């Protein structure tokens, strides 16, 4: 198998797997708070305390995946363009 066909097959496989992940689990953990919904702080004794709520995910700890965001955008544009 030529390297070009192998690269195309590999890229297609990765794309199909990512589409399956976006369909099965459209939300992933927030990168900023690591899915906790808030920051961790330490007090003067070094013990962990709950910090402020994460502004990026609005304290949910979840974010929408890029592939799902693109799919939602595409369907919204398609519906708006084909509406009577």
Secondary structure, DSSP 8 states (H G I E B T S, - for coil): --HHHHHHHHHHHHHHHHHHHHHH--EEE-TTTTTSSEEEEE-TTS-EEEEEE-TTTTTSSEEE-HHHHHHHHHHHHHHHHH--
